[in-house]
Each structure stands twice: as C-alpha cells, then as structure tokens.
Amino acid sequence: MRSLRHLLPSAGSLIVFEAAGRLSSFTAAGRELGMTQAAV
C-alpha cells in the first residue's frame, strides 16, 4: 500500500491555516505569527 503521508499538510501550514481562519484575516494571522501577509 502506498503511503498517503505526502498528501498531508505540514504542521506549520496547519498553524497558519488555523490562525487565518480564527482571526478572519491573513494580515492579523501574519502579525500574530510574526510573518508577512504574503508568507501567510
């Protein structure tokens, strides 16, 4: 059976996704995580 691990997002991506959803803003998520809006 082939591994499906390559289909899962990284932990860092999930943290960014959660922050953007919770804050309803890519700018606010970037500010909270210490990243630029473009990096989010």
PDB file with one MODEL, atoms N, CA, C and O in Angstrom:
MODEL        1
ATOM      1  N   MET A   1       0.842  -1.184   0.000  1.00  0.00           N
ATOM      2  CA  MET A   1       0.000   0.000   0.000  1.00  0.00           C
ATOM      3  C   MET A   1       0.887   1.247   0.000  1.00  0.00           C
ATOM      4  O   MET A   1       1.862   1.326   0.748  1.00  0.00           O
ATOM      5  N   ARG A   2       0.543   2.206  -0.835  1.00  0.00           N
ATOM      6  CA  ARG A   2       1.322   3.438  -0.920  1.00  0.00           C
ATOM      7  C   ARG A   2       1.034   4.340   0.272  1.00  0.00           C
ATOM      8  O   ARG A   2      -0.091   4.410   0.768  1.00  0.00           O
ATOM      9  N   SER A   3       2.065   5.018   0.710  1.00  0.00           N
ATOM     10  CA  SER A   3       1.915   5.959   1.819  1.00  0.00           C
ATOM     11  C   SER A   3       1.167   7.208   1.360  1.00  0.00           C
ATOM     12  O   SER A   3       1.432   7.743   0.283  1.00  0.00           O
ATOM     13  N   LEU A   4       0.248   7.656   2.173  1.00  0.00           N
ATOM     14  CA  LEU A   4      -0.516   8.866   1.869  1.00  0.00           C
ATOM     15  C   LEU A   4       0.045  10.081   2.600  1.00  0.00           C
ATOM     16  O   LEU A   4      -0.540  11.164   2.560  1.00  0.00           O
ATOM     17  N   ARG A   5       1.171   9.896   3.259  1.00  0.00           N
ATOM     18  CA  ARG A   5       1.767  10.967   4.056  1.00  0.00           C
ATOM     19  C   ARG A   5       2.055  12.215   3.221  1.00  0.00           C
ATOM     20  O   ARG A   5       1.932  13.331   3.724  1.00  0.00           O
ATOM     21  N   HIS A   6       2.430  12.045   1.970  1.00  0.00           N
ATOM     22  CA  HIS A   6       2.754  13.195   1.118  1.00  0.00           C
ATOM     23  C   HIS A   6       1.533  14.058   0.826  1.00  0.00           C
ATOM     24  O   HIS A   6       1.678  15.182   0.347  1.00  0.00           O
ATOM     25  N   LEU A   7       0.337  13.557   1.102  1.00  0.00           N
ATOM     26  CA  LEU A   7      -0.889  14.315   0.873  1.00  0.00           C
ATOM     27  C   LEU A   7      -1.266  15.204   2.055  1.00  0.00           C
ATOM     28  O   LEU A   7      -2.116  16.085   1.925  1.00  0.00           O
ATOM     29  N   LEU A   8      -0.642  14.975   3.199  1.00  0.00           N
ATOM     30  CA  LEU A   8      -0.968  15.735   4.408  1.00  0.00           C
ATOM     31  C   LEU A   8      -0.185  17.046   4.455  1.00  0.00           C
ATOM     32  O   LEU A   8       0.995  17.072   4.105  1.00  0.00           O
ATOM     33  N   PRO A   9      -0.828  18.131   4.884  1.00  0.00           N
ATOM     34  CA  PRO A   9      -0.100  19.399   5.023  1.00  0.00           C
ATOM     35  C   PRO A   9       0.853  19.341   6.216  1.00  0.00           C
ATOM     36  O   PRO A   9       0.671  18.537   7.129  1.00  0.00           O
ATOM     37  N   SER A  10       1.853  20.189   6.198  1.00  0.00           N
ATOM     38  CA  SER A  10       2.805  20.243   7.309  1.00  0.00           C
ATOM     39  C   SER A  10       2.142  20.867   8.538  1.00  0.00           C
ATOM     40  O   SER A  10       1.110  21.530   8.434  1.00  0.00           O
ATOM     41  N   ALA A  11       2.746  20.644   9.686  1.00  0.00           N
ATOM     42  CA  ALA A  11       2.221  21.221  10.927  1.00  0.00           C
ATOM     43  C   ALA A  11       2.239  22.746  10.854  1.00  0.00           C
ATOM     44  O   ALA A  11       1.311  23.402  11.326  1.00  0.00           O
ATOM     45  N   GLY A  12       3.286  23.307  10.269  1.00  0.00           N
ATOM     46  CA  GLY A  12       3.368  24.758  10.125  1.00  0.00           C
ATOM     47  C   GLY A  12       2.246  25.317   9.276  1.00  0.00           C
ATOM     48  O   GLY A  12       1.689  26.371   9.582  1.00  0.00           O
ATOM     49  N   SER A  13       1.916  24.607   8.208  1.00  0.00           N
ATOM     50  CA  SER A  13       0.818  25.049   7.342  1.00  0.00           C
ATOM     51  C   SER A  13      -0.507  25.016   8.090  1.00  0.00           C
ATOM     52  O   SER A  13      -1.345  25.901   7.913  1.00  0.00           O
ATOM     53  N   LEU A  14      -0.697  24.011   8.916  1.00  0.00           N
ATOM     54  CA  LEU A  14      -1.942  23.916   9.687  1.00  0.00           C
ATOM     55  C   LEU A  14      -2.052  25.040  10.711  1.00  0.00           C
ATOM     56  O   LEU A  14      -3.141  25.563  10.945  1.00  0.00           O
ATOM     57  N   ILE A  15      -0.943  25.408  11.315  1.00  0.00           N
ATOM     58  CA  ILE A  15      -0.943  26.504  12.288  1.00  0.00           C
ATOM     59  C   ILE A  15      -1.329  27.812  11.610  1.00  0.00           C
ATOM     60  O   ILE A  15      -2.125  28.584  12.144  1.00  0.00           O
ATOM     61  N   VAL A  16      -0.759  28.057  10.429  1.00  0.00           N
ATOM     62  CA  VAL A  16      -1.080  29.275   9.679  1.00  0.00           C
ATOM     63  C   VAL A  16      -2.540  29.261   9.257  1.00  0.00           C
ATOM     64  O   VAL A  16      -3.228  30.275   9.377  1.00  0.00           O
ATOM     65  N   PHE A  17      -3.018  28.128   8.767  1.00  0.00           N
ATOM     66  CA  PHE A  17      -4.410  27.996   8.326  1.00  0.00           C
ATOM     67  C   PHE A  17      -5.373  28.256   9.483  1.00  0.00           C
ATOM     68  O   PHE A  17      -6.374  28.954   9.320  1.00  0.00           O
ATOM     69  N   GLU A  18      -5.066  27.695  10.644  1.00  0.00           N
ATOM     70  CA  GLU A  18      -5.919  27.875  11.820  1.00  0.00           C
ATOM     71  C   GLU A  18      -5.963  29.336  12.242  1.00  0.00           C
ATOM     72  O   GLU A  18      -7.035  29.864  12.540  1.00  0.00           O
ATOM     73  N   ALA A  19      -4.813  29.989  12.271  1.00  0.00           N
ATOM     74  CA  ALA A  19      -4.758  31.395  12.683  1.00  0.00           C
ATOM     75  C   ALA A  19      -5.532  32.278  11.712  1.00  0.00           C
ATOM     76  O   ALA A  19      -6.267  33.170  12.137  1.00  0.00           O
ATOM     77  N   ALA A  20      -5.375  32.041  10.422  1.00  0.00           N
ATOM     78  CA  ALA A  20      -6.086  32.843   9.423  1.00  0.00           C
ATOM     79  C   ALA A  20      -7.595  32.661   9.552  1.00  0.00           C
ATOM     80  O   ALA A  20      -8.345  33.629   9.434  1.00  0.00           O
ATOM     81  N   GLY A  21      -8.040  31.453   9.789  1.00  0.00           N
ATOM     82  CA  GLY A  21      -9.471  31.206   9.958  1.00  0.00           C
ATOM     83  C   GLY A  21     -10.016  31.798  11.244  1.00  0.00           C
ATOM     84  O   GLY A  21     -11.090  32.401  11.252  1.00  0.00           O
ATOM     85  N   ARG A  22      -9.282  31.627  12.320  1.00  0.00           N
ATOM     86  CA  ARG A  22      -9.731  32.129  13.627  1.00  0.00           C
ATOM     87  C   ARG A  22      -9.805  33.646  13.643  1.00  0.00           C
ATOM     88  O   ARG A  22     -10.725  34.225  14.221  1.00  0.00           O
ATOM     89  N   LEU A  23      -8.835  34.286  13.009  1.00  0.00           N
ATOM     90  CA  LEU A  23      -8.770  35.746  13.017  1.00  0.00           C
ATOM     91  C   LEU A  23      -9.488  36.375  11.826  1.00  0.00           C
ATOM     92  O   LEU A  23      -9.653  37.594  11.770  1.00  0.00           O
ATOM     93  N   SER A  24      -9.911  35.555  10.889  1.00  0.00           N
ATOM     94  CA  SER A  24     -10.594  36.023   9.665  1.00  0.00           C
ATOM     95  C   SER A  24      -9.785  37.079   8.923  1.00  0.00           C
ATOM     96  O   SER A  24     -10.341  37.998   8.323  1.00  0.00           O
ATOM     97  N   SER A  25      -8.465  36.934   8.973  1.00  0.00           N
ATOM     98  CA  SER A  25      -7.600  37.925   8.331  1.00  0.00           C
ATOM     99  C   SER A  25      -6.201  37.342   8.143  1.00  0.00           C
ATOM    100  O   SER A  25      -5.586  36.844   9.086  1.00  0.00           O
ATOM    101  N   PHE A  26      -5.715  37.415   6.907  1.00  0.00           N
ATOM    102  CA  PHE A  26      -4.347  36.974   6.651  1.00  0.00           C
ATOM    103  C   PHE A  26      -3.345  37.947   7.268  1.00  0.00           C
ATOM    104  O   PHE A  26      -2.278  37.540   7.728  1.00  0.00           O
ATOM    105  N   THR A  27      -3.690  39.223   7.277  1.00  0.00           N
ATOM    106  CA  THR A  27      -2.815  40.230   7.874  1.00  0.00           C
ATOM    107  C   THR A  27      -2.679  40.002   9.376  1.00  0.00           C
ATOM    108  O   THR A  27      -1.571  40.022   9.913  1.00  0.00           O
ATOM    109  N   ALA A  28      -3.805  39.787  10.054  1.00  0.00           N
ATOM    110  CA  ALA A  28      -3.780  39.554  11.503  1.00  0.00           C
ATOM    111  C   ALA A  28      -3.061  38.250  11.831  1.00  0.00           C
ATOM    112  O   ALA A  28      -2.331  38.177  12.819  1.00  0.00           O
ATOM    113  N   ALA A  29      -3.260  37.229  11.015  1.00  0.00           N
ATOM    114  CA  ALA A  29      -2.576  35.953  11.240  1.00  0.00           C
ATOM    115  C   ALA A  29      -1.068  36.133  11.107  1.00  0.00           C
ATOM    116  O   ALA A  29      -0.301  35.619  11.921  1.00  0.00           O
ATOM    117  N   GLY A  30      -0.652  36.855  10.092  1.00  0.00           N
ATOM    118  CA  GLY A  30       0.769  37.115   9.919  1.00  0.00           C
ATOM    119  C   GLY A  30       1.353  37.886  11.079  1.00  0.00           C
ATOM    120  O   GLY A  30       2.453  37.586  11.543  1.00  0.00           O
ATOM    121  N   ARG A  31       0.622  38.877  11.546  1.00  0.00           N
ATOM    122  CA  ARG A  31       1.076  39.678  12.688  1.00  0.00           C
ATOM    123  C   ARG A  31       1.221  38.784  13.923  1.00  0.00           C
ATOM    124  O   ARG A  31       2.218  38.870  14.640  1.00  0.00           O
ATOM    125  N   GLU A  32       0.231  37.932  14.169  1.00  0.00           N
ATOM    126  CA  GLU A  32       0.268  37.048  15.341  1.00  0.00           C
ATOM    127  C   GLU A  32       1.418  36.049  15.263  1.00  0.00           C
ATOM    128  O   GLU A  32       2.043  35.730  16.275  1.00  0.00           O
ATOM    129  N   LEU A  33       1.691  35.560  14.060  1.00  0.00           N
ATOM    130  CA  LEU A  33       2.702  34.521  13.883  1.00  0.00           C
ATOM    131  C   LEU A  33       4.087  35.074  13.556  1.00  0.00           C
ATOM    132  O   LEU A  33       5.045  34.314  13.413  1.00  0.00           O
ATOM    133  N   GLY A  34       4.190  36.394  13.438  1.00  0.00           N
ATOM    134  CA  GLY A  34       5.475  37.000  13.123  1.00  0.00           C
ATOM    135  C   GLY A  34       5.900  36.769  11.685  1.00  0.00           C
ATOM    136  O   GLY A  34       7.087  36.613  11.396  1.00  0.00           O
ATOM    137  N   MET A  35       4.925  36.747  10.784  1.00  0.00           N
ATOM    138  CA  MET A  35       5.187  36.521   9.362  1.00  0.00           C
ATOM    139  C   MET A  35       4.606  37.677   8.564  1.00  0.00           C
ATOM    140  O   MET A  35       3.771  38.429   9.068  1.00  0.00           O
ATOM    141  N   THR A  36       5.045  37.817   7.328  1.00  0.00           N
ATOM    142  CA  THR A  36       4.424  38.805   6.459  1.00  0.00           C
ATOM    143  C   THR A  36       3.100  38.251   5.955  1.00  0.00           C
ATOM    144  O   THR A  36       2.867  37.042   5.987  1.00  0.00           O
ATOM    145  N   GLN A  37       2.243  39.139   5.494  1.00  0.00           N
ATOM    146  CA  GLN A  37       0.959  38.718   4.931  1.00  0.00           C
ATOM    147  C   GLN A  37       1.191  37.789   3.745  1.00  0.00           C
ATOM    148  O   GLN A  37       0.470  36.805   3.575  1.00  0.00           O
ATOM    149  N   ALA A  38       2.182  38.094   2.934  1.00  0.00           N
ATOM    150  CA  ALA A  38       2.482  37.266   1.760  1.00  0.00           C
ATOM    151  C   ALA A  38       2.921  35.855   2.158  1.00  0.00           C
ATOM    152  O   ALA A  38       2.623  34.892   1.451  1.00  0.00           O
ATOM    153  N   ALA A  39       3.624  35.730   3.281  1.00  0.00           N
ATOM    154  CA  ALA A  39       4.071  34.413   3.730  1.00  0.00           C
ATOM    155  C   ALA A  39       2.912  33.572   4.234  1.00  0.00           C
ATOM    156  O   ALA A  39       2.940  32.344   4.150  1.00  0.00           O
ATOM    157  N   VAL A  40       1.890  34.242   4.757  1.00  0.00           N
ATOM    158  CA  VAL A  40       0.701  33.538   5.222  1.00  0.00           C
ATOM    159  C   VAL A  40      -0.030  32.996   4.019  1.00  0.00           C
ATOM    160  O   VAL A  40      -1.073  32.359   4.166  1.00  0.00           O
TER     161      VAL A  40
ENDMDL
END
